């Protein structure tokens, strides 16, 4: 499952 | 951070700087789609609003700032400084046909119905199709200068490396972001035809021109 709180990719 | 993502980011950066340098040193933006560049500026602006809300790393922040500045510098060169060389007769792709549906989709399919998240989703969807005016322009004029081809190759390479990065992250961290992955795959597919032409023509020292 992804963590969508913070988008860490550019 | 893994090596695929890092090299992908650097490839993206190289593409952006290569384009800027080409326009600057030739004093011309002939063959470059101003619409694609405007869309990329919009992509970076809507995606990196989180510069104000979350800090990830010095690397992350500096890359975001550099991408935004370069995108606006490119738009400035095309629409202001070297406006006389802008090939608007061939840059006829209707950008609103991308922005409007993509905006609608961002409202409908997102991780979270908040303004920042909808804008992030919008930028992800828009990035996946933002190169279309440029590809359309090449298909209209039937050719691209080799430096424009290198630019597109680096952009496409960045997307392909991101797909490997997502595979890696899925297996190593269990991380996946379905919206980014689906949009990223769509974007990479758009480059496939171009990759084929690039490998068969540009690498062998020919100008990229489409078969008659």
gemmi code that builds the backbone of each chain (N, CA, C; Angstrom):
import gemmi

chains = {
    "A": [
        ("UNK", (0.836, -1.198, 0.000), (0.000, 0.000, 0.000), (0.870, 1.246, 0.000)),
        ("UNK", (0.451, 2.269, -0.707), (1.251, 3.475, -0.822), (0.964, 4.446, 0.302)),
        ("UNK", (1.922, 5.297, 0.562), (1.719, 6.359, 1.527), (1.463, 7.639, 0.753)),
        ("UNK", (0.217, 8.049, 0.719), (-0.134, 9.195, -0.114), (-0.104, 10.513, 0.653)),
        ("UNK", (0.282, 10.422, 1.920), (0.342, 11.650, 2.715), (1.374, 12.601, 2.118)),
        ("UNK", (2.524, 12.025, 1.770), (3.609, 12.821, 1.221), (4.048, 12.182, -0.092)),
        ("UNK", (4.158, 12.969, -1.134), (4.673, 12.456, -2.397), (6.177, 12.699, -2.416)),
        ("UNK", (6.948, 11.633, -2.294), (8.392, 11.836, -2.166), (9.137, 11.767, -3.495)),
        ("UNK", (8.413, 11.508, -4.589), (9.090, 11.461, -5.883), (8.929, 12.801, -6.603)),
        ("UNK", (9.833, 13.033, -7.554), (9.714, 14.255, -8.343), (8.748, 13.991, -9.483)),
    ],
    "B": [
        ("UNK", (15.415, 6.555, -1.911), (16.042, 6.880, -3.204), (16.838, 5.681, -3.718)),
        ("UNK", (16.577, 5.299, -4.920), (17.370, 4.234, -5.544), (18.006, 4.768, -6.819)),
        ("UNK", (18.901, 3.968, -7.376), (19.702, 4.447, -8.497), (18.837, 4.739, -9.734)),
        ("UNK", (17.739, 3.988, -9.892), (16.886, 4.198, -11.078), (16.211, 5.568, -11.024)),
        ("UNK", (15.749, 5.893, -9.837), (15.083, 7.184, -9.662), (16.086, 8.323, -9.822)),
        ("UNK", (17.277, 8.145, -9.224), (18.298, 9.193, -9.308), (18.712, 9.437, -10.766)),
        ("UNK", (18.996, 8.349, -11.484), (19.399, 8.514, -12.884), (18.229, 9.049, -13.708)),
        ("UNK", (17.012, 8.635, -13.375), (15.818, 9.155, -14.044), (15.693, 10.661, -13.846)),
        ("UNK", (15.862, 11.099, -12.603), (15.780, 12.541, -12.306), (16.865, 13.299, -13.056)),
        ("UNK", (18.071, 12.725, -13.079), (19.181, 13.407, -13.747), (18.962, 13.456, -15.256)),
        ("UNK", (18.367, 12.410, -15.793), (18.049, 12.377, -17.217), (17.004, 13.454, -17.551)),
        ("UNK", (16.049, 13.606, -16.634), (15.015, 14.638, -16.782), (15.663, 16.029, -16.766)),
        ("UNK", (16.566, 16.211, -15.803), (17.272, 17.482, -15.667), (18.116, 17.761, -16.909)),
        ("UNK", (18.799, 16.735, -17.379), (19.627, 16.876, -18.577), (18.780, 17.308, -19.769)),
        ("UNK", (17.605, 16.688, -19.917), (16.705, 17.029, -21.016), (16.332, 18.510, -20.952)),
        ("UNK", (15.936, 18.950, -19.768), (15.482, 20.328, -19.593), (16.614, 21.313, -19.894)),
        ("UNK", (17.808, 21.025, -19.371), (18.942, 21.934, -19.559), (19.409, 21.925, -21.019)),
        ("UNK", (19.372, 20.733, -21.622), (19.762, 20.616, -23.030), (18.874, 21.491, -23.920)),
        ("UNK", (17.584, 21.472, -23.630), (16.652, 22.279, -24.425), (16.909, 23.778, -24.229)),
        ("UNK", (17.095, 24.153, -22.962), (17.370, 25.561, -22.659), (18.629, 26.026, -23.376)),
        ("UNK", (19.676, 25.201, -23.304), (20.953, 25.561, -23.884), (20.855, 25.647, -25.412)),
        ("UNK", (20.100, 24.715, -25.995), (19.920, 24.738, -27.447), (19.253, 26.048, -27.886)),
        ("UNK", (18.186, 26.423, -27.178), (17.475, 27.645, -27.553), (18.385, 28.855, -27.342)),
        ("UNK", (19.096, 28.844, -26.212), (19.934, 29.989, -25.879), (21.079, 30.144, -26.880)),
        ("UNK", (21.782, 29.049, -27.178), (22.970, 29.212, -28.014), (22.625, 29.380, -29.486)),
        ("UNK", (21.486, 28.817, -29.932), (21.114, 29.034, -31.339), (20.265, 30.293, -31.499)),
        ("UNK", (19.932, 30.933, -30.388), (19.059, 32.115, -30.373), (17.756, 31.820, -31.122)),
        ("UNK", (17.306, 30.583, -31.047), (16.114, 30.216, -31.815), (15.372, 29.064, -31.137)),
        ("UNK", (14.053, 29.100, -31.233), (13.268, 27.996, -30.690), (12.506, 27.299, -31.814)),
        ("UNK", (13.032, 27.388, -33.030), (12.393, 26.725, -34.168), (12.286, 25.222, -33.893)),
        ("UNK", (11.136, 24.659, -34.211), (10.938, 23.220, -34.025), (10.528, 22.815, -32.623)),
        ("UNK", (10.491, 23.780, -31.709), (10.103, 23.469, -30.326), (8.651, 23.897, -30.118)),
        ("UNK", (7.876, 22.998, -29.514), (6.484, 23.328, -29.231), (6.384, 24.169, -27.960)),
        ("UNK", (6.008, 25.430, -28.113), (5.797, 26.293, -26.955), (4.676, 25.763, -26.075)),
        ("UNK", (3.704, 25.118, -26.728), (2.566, 24.588, -25.950), (3.005, 23.482, -25.001)),
        ("UNK", (3.851, 22.568, -25.485), (4.352, 21.519, -24.592), (5.110, 22.140, -23.427)),
        ("UNK", (5.905, 23.159, -23.709), (6.699, 23.780, -22.647), (5.813, 24.523, -21.651)),
        ("UNK", (4.746, 25.156, -22.144), (3.778, 25.790, -21.242), (3.114, 24.743, -20.353)),
        ("UNK", (2.765, 23.600, -20.960), (2.126, 22.540, -20.182), (3.079, 22.010, -19.109)),
        ("UNK", (4.365, 21.865, -19.454), (5.328, 21.387, -18.445), (5.469, 22.397, -17.304)),
        ("UNK", (5.443, 23.684, -17.634), (5.506, 24.700, -16.574), (4.293, 24.566, -15.651)),
        ("UNK", (3.142, 24.303, -16.258), (1.918, 24.108, -15.469), (2.020, 22.827, -14.619)),
        ("UNK", (2.604, 21.782, -15.198), (2.804, 20.514, -14.476), (3.639, 20.748, -13.216)),
        ("UNK", (4.782, 21.399, -13.381), (5.673, 21.608, -12.224), (5.034, 22.530, -11.193)),
        ("UNK", (4.335, 23.560, -11.658), (3.721, 24.502, -10.729), (2.665, 23.817, -9.867)),
        ("UNK", (1.810, 23.013, -10.494), (0.729, 22.393, -9.725), (1.235, 21.235, -8.864)),
        ("UNK", (2.329, 20.578, -9.303), (2.818, 19.435, -8.522), (3.633, 19.865, -7.325)),
        ("UNK", (4.416, 20.927, -7.485), (5.373, 21.268, -6.442), (4.870, 22.315, -5.469)),
        ("UNK", (3.541, 22.485, -5.387), (2.974, 23.358, -4.364), (3.303, 22.821, -2.975)),
        ("UNK", (3.639, 21.513, -2.901), (3.988, 20.929, -1.606), (5.347, 21.424, -1.090)),
        ("UNK", (6.031, 22.231, -1.904), (7.239, 22.899, -1.402), (6.898, 23.725, -0.166)),
        ("UNK", (5.642, 24.194, -0.131), (5.218, 25.039, 0.990), (4.680, 24.234, 2.170)),
        ("UNK", (4.371, 22.956, 1.929), (3.718, 22.205, 3.003), (4.552, 21.062, 3.574)),
        ("UNK", (5.457, 20.484, 2.761), (6.227, 19.381, 3.333), (7.667, 19.411, 2.842)),
        ("UNK", (8.562, 19.048, 3.741), (9.976, 19.005, 3.391), (10.412, 17.549, 3.362)),
        ("UNK", (11.024, 17.128, 2.244), (11.462, 15.736, 2.134), (12.972, 15.632, 2.269)),
        ("UNK", (13.686, 16.380, 1.462), (15.147, 16.393, 1.568), (15.665, 17.616, 0.826)),
        ("UNK", (16.928, 17.933, 1.050), (17.542, 19.061, 0.354), (17.540, 18.765, -1.150)),
        ("UNK", (17.849, 17.488, -1.484), (17.844, 17.063, -2.887), (16.479, 17.329, -3.524)),
        ("UNK", (15.436, 16.854, -2.834), (14.069, 16.975, -3.347), (13.683, 18.437, -3.567)),
        ("UNK", (13.947, 19.257, -2.562), (13.586, 20.674, -2.666), (14.370, 21.364, -3.776)),
        ("UNK", (15.689, 21.105, -3.833), (16.464, 21.823, -4.853), (16.074, 21.401, -6.258)),
        ("UNK", (15.832, 20.099, -6.472), (15.427, 19.652, -7.800), (14.103, 20.304, -8.205)),
        ("UNK", (13.161, 20.367, -7.265), (11.862, 20.977, -7.573), (12.042, 22.427, -8.001)),
        ("UNK", (12.851, 23.156, -7.235), (13.058, 24.574, -7.543), (13.739, 24.721, -8.910)),
        ("UNK", (14.735, 23.866, -9.172), (15.442, 23.943, -10.459), (14.488, 23.625, -11.615)),
        ("UNK", (13.678, 22.579, -11.471), (12.727, 22.219, -12.533), (11.773, 23.391, -12.826)),
        ("UNK", (11.252, 23.986, -11.761), (10.295, 25.085, -11.956), (10.973, 26.268, -12.650)),
        ("UNK", (12.154, 26.651, -12.157), (12.853, 27.797, -12.743), (13.185, 27.543, -14.216)),
        ("UNK", (13.681, 26.340, -14.512), (14.046, 26.019, -15.898), (12.805, 26.023, -16.796)),
        ("UNK", (11.695, 25.496, -16.288), (10.472, 25.451, -17.093), (10.022, 26.859, -17.459)),
        ("UNK", (10.059, 27.771, -16.473), (9.641, 29.140, -16.762), (10.646, 29.869, -17.639)),
        ("UNK", (11.933, 29.566, -17.462), (12.951, 30.184, -18.319), (12.728, 29.758, -19.767)),
        ("UNK", (12.412, 28.484, -19.977), (12.169, 27.982, -21.337), (10.960, 28.682, -21.954)),
        ("UNK", (9.884, 28.785, -21.188), (8.676, 29.452, -21.674), (8.979, 30.913, -22.010)),
        ("UNK", (9.780, 31.552, -21.165), (10.154, 32.952, -21.409), (10.936, 33.087, -22.718)),
        ("UNK", (11.897, 32.188, -22.932), (12.697, 32.263, -24.160), (11.818, 32.068, -25.391)),
        ("UNK", (10.874, 31.150, -25.307), (10.037, 30.853, -26.474), (9.032, 31.975, -26.752)),
        ("UNK", (8.363, 32.423, -25.701), (7.249, 33.361, -25.923), (7.636, 34.832, -25.821)),
        ("UNK", (8.833, 35.124, -25.284), (9.217, 36.528, -25.153), (10.518, 36.811, -25.913)),
        ("UNK", (11.615, 36.272, -25.423), (12.922, 36.657, -25.943), (13.137, 36.265, -27.412)),
        ("UNK", (12.817, 35.012, -27.743), (13.032, 34.570, -29.127), (11.703, 34.297, -29.830)),
        ("UNK", (10.730, 35.097, -29.468), (9.374, 34.959, -30.000), (9.368, 34.925, -31.540)),
        ("UNK", (10.234, 35.742, -32.146), (10.265, 35.852, -33.615), (10.614, 34.518, -34.275)),
        ("UNK", (11.317, 33.638, -33.540), (11.735, 32.362, -34.136), (10.744, 31.238, -33.817)),
        ("UNK", (9.740, 31.559, -33.005), (8.782, 30.519, -32.596), (7.887, 30.134, -33.779)),
        ("UNK", (7.843, 28.834, -34.001), (7.187, 28.271, -35.175), (5.706, 28.015, -34.874)),
        ("UNK", (4.938, 29.088, -34.608), (3.570, 28.853, -34.118), (2.632, 28.279, -35.181)),
        ("UNK", (2.993, 28.456, -36.442), (2.158, 27.873, -37.509), (2.109, 26.349, -37.447)),
        ("UNK", (3.187, 25.763, -36.914), (3.225, 24.305, -36.820), (2.856, 23.792, -35.426)),
        ("UNK", (2.722, 24.728, -34.474), (2.407, 24.326, -33.098), (0.901, 24.451, -32.879)),
        ("UNK", (0.157, 23.602, -33.585), (-1.290, 23.812, -33.639), (-2.105, 22.817, -32.815)),
        ("UNK", (-1.421, 21.991, -32.032), (-2.161, 21.053, -31.186), (-3.029, 21.846, -30.203)),
        ("UNK", (-4.292, 21.426, -30.047), (-5.186, 22.162, -29.151), (-4.959, 21.720, -27.707)),
        ("UNK", (-4.194, 22.518, -26.974), (-3.812, 22.151, -25.608), (-5.021, 22.024, -24.682)),
        ("UNK", (-6.088, 22.781, -24.993), (-7.273, 22.686, -24.123), (-7.920, 21.302, -24.188)),
        ("UNK", (-7.672, 20.577, -25.298), (-8.187, 19.217, -25.403), (-7.460, 18.273, -24.449)),
        ("UNK", (-6.328, 18.704, -23.939), (-5.623, 17.915, -22.922), (-5.971, 18.416, -21.528)),
        ("UNK", (-5.884, 19.738, -21.342), (-6.024, 20.312, -19.999), (-7.422, 20.067, -19.419)),
        ("UNK", (-8.455, 20.232, -20.233), (-9.823, 20.116, -19.711), (-10.167, 18.674, -19.286)),
        ("UNK", (-9.967, 17.673, -20.164), (-10.261, 16.307, -19.716), (-9.383, 15.860, -18.549)),
        ("UNK", (-8.119, 16.250, -18.578), (-7.207, 15.879, -17.500), (-7.654, 16.506, -16.179)),
        ("UNK", (-8.128, 17.755, -16.242), (-8.651, 18.412, -15.054), (-9.873, 17.677, -14.509)),
        ("UNK", (-10.755, 17.277, -15.416), (-11.946, 16.524, -15.010), (-11.580, 15.204, -14.355)),
        ("UNK", (-10.624, 14.509, -14.976), (-10.199, 13.207, -14.455), (-9.563, 13.341, -13.071)),
        ("UNK", (-8.794, 14.428, -12.877), (-8.141, 14.642, -11.581), (-9.177, 14.821, -10.468)),
        ("UNK", (-10.329, 15.417, -10.822), (-11.405, 15.564, -9.847), (-12.045, 14.224, -9.513)),
        ("UNK", (-12.147, 13.369, -10.546), (-12.861, 12.102, -10.376), (-11.997, 11.004, -9.763)),
        ("UNK", (-10.743, 10.899, -10.247), (-9.881, 9.807, -9.787), (-8.668, 10.384, -9.082)),
        ("UNK", (-8.690, 10.372, -7.756), (-7.559, 10.878, -6.977), (-7.464, 10.114, -5.661)),
        ("UNK", (-6.364, 10.325, -4.953), (-6.168, 9.627, -3.672), (-6.973, 10.279, -2.558)),
        ("UNK", (-7.222, 11.570, -2.706), (-7.806, 12.317, -1.606), (-8.435, 13.591, -2.178)),
        ("UNK", (-9.682, 13.870, -1.804), (-10.370, 15.009, -2.415), (-10.044, 16.309, -1.674)),
        ("UNK", (-8.764, 16.716, -1.767), (-8.345, 17.984, -1.180), (-7.687, 18.803, -2.292)),
        ("UNK", (-7.707, 20.138, -2.166), (-7.187, 20.975, -3.261), (-5.770, 20.597, -3.682)),
        ("UNK", (-4.870, 20.430, -2.719), (-3.474, 20.143, -3.049), (-3.330, 18.786, -3.734)),
        ("UNK", (-4.116, 17.823, -3.250), (-4.034, 16.473, -3.806), (-4.627, 16.427, -5.224)),
        ("UNK", (-5.692, 17.195, -5.435), (-6.285, 17.242, -6.777), (-5.317, 17.906, -7.753)),
        ("UNK", (-4.642, 18.955, -7.302), (-3.658, 19.613, -8.171), (-2.472, 18.684, -8.456)),
        ("UNK", (-2.052, 17.917, -7.460), (-0.969, 16.953, -7.665), (-1.408, 15.926, -8.712)),
        ("UNK", (-2.627, 15.406, -8.554), (-3.138, 14.405, -9.491), (-3.241, 14.995, -10.897)),
        ("UNK", (-3.730, 16.231, -10.981), (-3.816, 16.935, -12.257), (-2.446, 16.999, -12.918)),
        ("UNK", (-1.418, 17.307, -12.136), (-0.077, 17.445, -12.705), (0.453, 16.097, -13.197)),
        ("UNK", (0.110, 15.032, -12.481), (0.567, 13.693, -12.898), (-0.101, 13.316, -14.225)),
        ("UNK", (-1.413, 13.522, -14.311), (-2.119, 13.194, -15.559), (-1.641, 14.092, -16.697)),
        ("UNK", (-1.474, 15.382, -16.392), (-1.075, 16.318, -17.448), (0.332, 16.008, -17.962)),
        ("UNK", (1.237, 15.641, -17.050), (2.600, 15.335, -17.494), (2.594, 14.178, -18.489)),
        ("UNK", (1.686, 13.229, -18.263), (1.693, 12.044, -19.128), (1.351, 12.391, -20.576)),
        ("UNK", (0.663, 13.498, -20.809), (0.285, 13.836, -22.190), (0.887, 15.158, -22.679)),
        ("UNK", (1.655, 15.838, -21.815), (2.144, 17.183, -22.145), (3.072, 17.214, -23.354)),
        ("UNK", (3.687, 16.082, -23.689), (4.614, 16.065, -24.816), (3.862, 15.966, -26.152)),
        ("UNK", (2.569, 15.704, -26.101), (1.823, 15.494, -27.348), (1.912, 16.661, -28.336)),
        ("UNK", (1.800, 17.920, -27.910), (1.971, 19.008, -28.889), (3.330, 18.942, -29.598)),
        ("UNK", (4.385, 18.558, -28.838), (5.715, 18.459, -29.454), (5.773, 17.308, -30.467)),
        ("UNK", (5.226, 16.174, -30.097), (5.240, 15.026, -31.019), (4.370, 15.328, -32.241)),
        ("UNK", (3.267, 16.029, -31.999), (2.370, 16.421, -33.091), (3.088, 17.359, -34.054)),
        ("UNK", (3.853, 18.280, -33.494), (4.599, 19.231, -34.312), (5.620, 18.505, -35.191)),
        ("UNK", (6.300, 17.524, -34.612), (7.280, 16.758, -35.394), (6.574, 15.976, -36.499)),
        ("UNK", (5.417, 15.424, -36.177), (4.706, 14.667, -37.210), (4.191, 15.593, -38.306)),
        ("UNK", (3.944, 16.856, -37.971), (3.479, 17.821, -38.966), (4.602, 18.295, -39.876)),
        ("UNK", (5.741, 18.633, -39.259), (6.854, 19.125, -40.072), (7.627, 17.956, -40.678)),
        ("UNK", (7.448, 16.764, -40.087), (8.097, 15.572, -40.626), (9.534, 15.383, -40.187)),
        ("UNK", (10.055, 16.309, -39.363), (11.433, 16.117, -38.909), (11.714, 16.883, -37.630)),
        ("UNK", (12.831, 16.483, -37.006), (13.277, 17.173, -35.800), (14.788, 17.292, -35.868)),
        ("UNK", (15.302, 18.397, -35.375), (16.758, 18.532, -35.304), (17.279, 17.508, -34.311)),
        ("UNK", (18.543, 17.110, -34.481), (19.042, 16.027, -33.639), (19.015, 16.405, -32.160)),
        ("UNK", (19.254, 17.675, -31.851), (19.265, 18.064, -30.437), (17.854, 17.949, -29.837)),
        ("UNK", (16.844, 18.246, -30.632), (15.460, 18.079, -30.177), (15.188, 16.594, -29.931)),
        ("UNK", (15.770, 15.757, -30.782), (15.619, 14.313, -30.606), (16.298, 13.848, -29.327)),
        ("UNK", (17.511, 14.389, -29.052), (18.199, 14.008, -27.806), (17.355, 14.428, -26.596)),
        ("UNK", (16.771, 15.604, -26.709), (15.900, 16.106, -25.636), (14.770, 15.114, -25.363)),
        ("UNK", (14.102, 14.708, -26.447), (12.979, 13.782, -26.296), (13.453, 12.424, -25.778)),
        ("UNK", (14.633, 12.005, -26.220), (15.154, 10.716, -25.772), (15.414, 10.737, -24.258)),
        ("UNK", (16.014, 11.839, -23.770), (16.276, 11.951, -22.330), (14.971, 12.008, -21.531)),
        ("UNK", (13.975, 12.713, -22.062), (12.675, 12.775, -21.382), (12.032, 11.397, -21.317)),
        ("UNK", (12.069, 10.698, -22.436), (11.502, 9.346, -22.473), (12.286, 8.399, -21.579)),
        ("UNK", (13.598, 8.573, -21.561), (14.462, 7.740, -20.717), (14.130, 7.923, -19.245)),
        ("UNK", (13.876, 9.158, -18.874), (13.479, 9.477, -17.489), (12.210, 8.706, -17.118)),
        ("UNK", (11.244, 8.684, -18.044), (9.997, 7.964, -17.753), (10.234, 6.467, -17.625)),
        ("UNK", (11.030, 5.927, -18.537), (11.290, 4.480, -18.508), (12.001, 4.104, -17.209)),
        ("UNK", (12.959, 4.932, -16.771), (13.678, 4.643, -15.521), (12.746, 4.718, -14.312)),
        ("UNK", (11.746, 5.600, -14.379), (10.790, 5.682, -13.277), (9.961, 4.406, -13.163)),
        ("UNK", (9.675, 3.783, -14.281), (8.928, 2.521, -14.217), (9.767, 1.459, -13.498)),
        ("UNK", (11.054, 1.392, -13.833), (11.942, 0.438, -13.143), (12.004, 0.778, -11.650)),
        ("UNK", (12.072, 2.079, -11.347), (12.063, 2.550, -9.955), (10.813, 2.067, -9.209)),
        ("UNK", (9.656, 2.138, -9.877), (8.419, 1.701, -9.206), (8.415, 0.198, -8.959)),
        ("UNK", (8.940, -0.559, -9.923), (9.057, -2.006, -9.719), (9.960, -2.278, -8.519)),
        ("UNK", (11.091, -1.581, -8.498), (12.055, -1.747, -7.414), (11.422, -1.396, -6.071)),
        ("UNK", (10.709, -0.267, -6.035), (10.109, 0.167, -4.773), (9.001, -0.777, -4.324)),
        ("UNK", (8.295, -1.338, -5.300), (7.231, -2.268, -4.928), (7.817, -3.500, -4.251)),
        ("UNK", (8.902, -4.046, -4.826), (9.495, -5.247, -4.257), (10.314, -4.976, -3.007)),
        ("UNK", (10.953, -3.790, -2.924), (11.816, -3.560, -1.758), (11.087, -2.898, -0.593)),
        ("UNK", (10.097, -2.031, -0.889), (9.428, -1.322, 0.211), (7.936, -1.618, 0.276)),
        ("UNK", (7.409, -2.317, -0.713), (5.974, -2.535, -0.786), (5.241, -1.253, -1.156)),
        ("UNK", (5.989, -0.280, -1.672), (5.391, 1.013, -2.026), (4.856, 0.987, -3.455)),
        ("UNK", (3.638, 1.440, -3.634), (3.199, 1.747, -4.989), (2.132, 2.833, -4.960)),
        ("UNK", (2.164, 3.639, -6.005), (1.196, 4.720, -6.148), (0.548, 4.509, -7.516)),
        ("UNK", (-0.636, 3.928, -7.492), (-1.280, 3.487, -8.731), (-1.477, 4.628, -9.735)),
        ("UNK", (-1.842, 5.804, -9.238), (-2.061, 6.945, -10.136), (-0.773, 7.288, -10.879)),
        ("UNK", (0.329, 7.374, -10.133), (1.610, 7.715, -10.755), (2.024, 6.616, -11.728)),
        ("UNK", (1.788, 5.356, -11.350), (2.238, 4.247, -12.191), (1.449, 4.192, -13.505)),
        ("UNK", (0.122, 4.282, -13.427), (-0.684, 4.209, -14.655), (-0.351, 5.382, -15.576)),
        ("UNK", (-0.305, 6.603, -15.001), (0.005, 7.781, -15.822), (1.418, 7.680, -16.393)),
        ("UNK", (2.337, 7.179, -15.596), (3.724, 7.039, -16.043), (3.852, 6.054, -17.187)),
        ("UNK", (3.074, 4.972, -17.129), (3.118, 3.979, -18.211), (2.524, 4.571, -19.489)),
        ("UNK", (1.418, 5.292, -19.359), (0.819, 5.947, -20.526), (1.845, 6.871, -21.173)),
        ("UNK", (2.506, 7.649, -20.330), (3.496, 8.604, -20.827), (4.635, 7.890, -21.560)),
        ("UNK", (5.099, 6.798, -20.979), (6.213, 6.071, -21.607), (5.792, 5.492, -22.949)),
        ("UNK", (4.551, 4.994, -23.030), (4.060, 4.420, -24.282), (4.053, 5.472, -25.396)),
        ("UNK", (3.718, 6.730, -25.021), (3.712, 7.804, -26.019), (5.084, 7.990, -26.672)),
        ("UNK", (6.138, 7.622, -25.951), (7.484, 7.809, -26.484), (7.967, 6.632, -27.327)),
        ("UNK", (7.234, 5.518, -27.284), (7.739, 4.302, -27.926), (8.032, 4.477, -29.407)),
        ("UNK", (7.091, 5.064, -30.132), (7.264, 5.269, -31.563), (8.489, 6.147, -31.813)),
        ("UNK", (8.593, 7.192, -30.969), (9.724, 8.094, -31.090), (11.049, 7.365, -30.814)),
        ("UNK", (11.078, 6.527, -29.770), (12.279, 5.752, -29.445), (12.741, 4.935, -30.648)),
        ("UNK", (11.790, 4.332, -31.301), (12.100, 3.493, -32.461), (12.788, 4.334, -33.539)),
        ("UNK", (12.195, 5.493, -33.852), (12.789, 6.369, -34.861), (14.156, 6.865, -34.423)),
        ("UNK", (14.261, 7.187, -33.130), (15.522, 7.711, -32.599), (16.634, 6.688, -32.783)),
        ("UNK", (16.349, 5.459, -32.395), (17.384, 4.424, -32.456), (17.751, 4.108, -33.900)),
        ("UNK", (16.754, 4.045, -34.776), (17.062, 3.669, -36.151), (17.657, 4.818, -36.962)),
        ("UNK", (17.366, 6.073, -36.588), (17.859, 7.181, -37.418), (18.935, 8.013, -36.745)),
        ("UNK", (18.592, 8.587, -35.582), (19.492, 9.580, -34.996), (20.833, 8.966, -34.613)),
        ("UNK", (20.778, 7.760, -34.068), (22.021, 7.117, -33.635), (22.931, 6.862, -34.828)),
        ("UNK", (22.327, 6.627, -35.990), (23.145, 6.400, -37.171), (23.452, 7.706, -37.903)),
        ("UNK", (23.364, 8.801, -37.167), (23.846, 10.074, -37.691), (22.925, 10.773, -38.672)),
        ("UNK", (21.686, 10.333, -38.714), (20.761, 11.028, -39.609), (19.857, 11.940, -38.813)),
        ("UNK", (19.342, 12.921, -39.475), (18.338, 13.794, -38.897), (17.064, 12.963, -38.748)),
        ("UNK", (16.333, 13.210, -37.669), (15.116, 12.434, -37.505), (14.039, 12.951, -38.447)),
        ("UNK", (13.745, 12.169, -39.473), (12.632, 12.558, -40.336), (11.717, 11.364, -40.514)),
        ("UNK", (10.472, 11.654, -40.630), (9.491, 10.580, -40.680), (9.442, 9.976, -42.083)),
        ("UNK", (9.142, 8.682, -42.149), (9.019, 8.051, -43.460), (7.922, 8.747, -44.272)),
        ("UNK", (8.183, 8.992, -45.541), (7.202, 9.712, -46.375), (5.996, 8.833, -46.661)),
    ],
}
model = gemmi.Model(1)
for chain_id, residues in chains.items():
    chain = gemmi.Chain(chain_id)
    for i, (resn, *xyz) in enumerate(residues, 1):
        res = gemmi.Residue()
        res.name, res.seqid = resn, gemmi.SeqId(i, " ")
        for name, pos in zip(("N", "CA", "C"), xyz):
            atom = gemmi.Atom()
            atom.name, atom.element = name, gemmi.Element(name[0])
            atom.pos, atom.b_iso = gemmi.Position(*pos), 0.0
            res.add_atom(atom)
        chain.add_residue(res)
    model.add_chain(chain)
structure = gemmi.Structure()
structure.add_model(model)
structure.setup_entities()
